């Protein structure tokens, strides 16, 4: 115990300066609890308000996708350049070293493979696992218009409820079936339903016509899904257009780890997302890093 006689009375109270109560930087997130905001602030860079998520969870229904045959060799060198990794608990435990400090978005829905009806998913990973693995968000696939639409929506709302209880955000991943139109009307519907039912942010595909109406009508952040592999300049252009039209980041997988030079590609994507670099300048950066390698 300190000697009471040595305790000095505080004098600097700054009575003339009101305490600041800053609003949270992320769209639609100001009323969330401190722990939830703290996790989101690790996923989204507070300076840019955006994120570069590296999606490597494809194996949970596709198996060893091209580029993901050896996560330890192909993906770990990319990880330092990602704001967060989106993956499964199996890959996290078996491959990613515990010293890795970037935030993790954990895939928690699953149950079917590419050989079956993909929308027939359930919650495959419990909230205790998310807590145990110290993840920053949980990803749930939502199949608006799919055969098991209702079940997938309920999957999401269950994780929203549990995540709210323990301060872990839920990412709703909008899935598009083969017979669904990929247009602004569909994505406005899908993303808005996810947000209305509590998703803290939403992953959705980019479309050339009307994407800005999708981001404007969704009250929580949207991150752009990378989709299938396209040429590097086209992928950078798609990311740039999405950001300029209101996306709060990208969640790319194949367009990074299947690129000719993945380490160069993820750095070029970062330039587009965080620095507002044009696709042409980002492509120059990509080629410079590629040639140096």
ABEGO torsion letter per residue (X at the ends): XBBAAABBBBABAGAABBBBBBBBABBGAAABBAAAAAAAAAABBAAAGBBBBBBAAAAAAAEBBBGAABAAAAAAAAAAABABBBBBAAAAAAABBAABABBBBBBABEGBBAABBAABBBBABBAAAAAAAGBABBBBBBBBGBAAAAAAAAAAAAAAAAAAAAGBBBBBBBBBBAABBBBAAAAAAAAAAAAAAGBABBBBBBBABGAAAAAAABABBBBBBAEBBBBAAAAAAAAAAAAAAGBAEBBBBAAAAABABAAAAAAAAAAAAAAGBBAAAAAAAAAAAAAAX
